Amino acid sequence: MAQHEKISPINIHKKNGSWNPIIGEEFEKLLSRKFQDDVASKEKVQNETLEIMRLCGNPEDKNNEDTGLVFGYVQSGKTLSFTGL
């Protein structure tokens, strides 16, 4: 991997299936309070959190035994994404 290549869930693992989580009311409120007028940052965290959730697998699927690991730079939004999940 190149020294400056961005690591993302897409580079590491691809899932198949129709699991498509949505942004809930509480997460929307959290993001609105956290980012207020910073729409770009709000959308980035929102999209990254949805992608993490998609990779976790559908919780309604009885055969779902996936385990994952999220990692990133310090102060990159990991805890906020976990809170949203």
HELIX and SHEET records of a PDB file:
HELIX    1   1 PRO A    9  ILE A   12  1                                   4    
HELIX    2   2 GLU A   25  PHE A   35  1                                  11    
HELIX    3   3 VAL A   39  CYS A   56  1                                  18    
HELIX    4   4 LYS A   78  GLY A   84  1                                   7    
END                                                                             
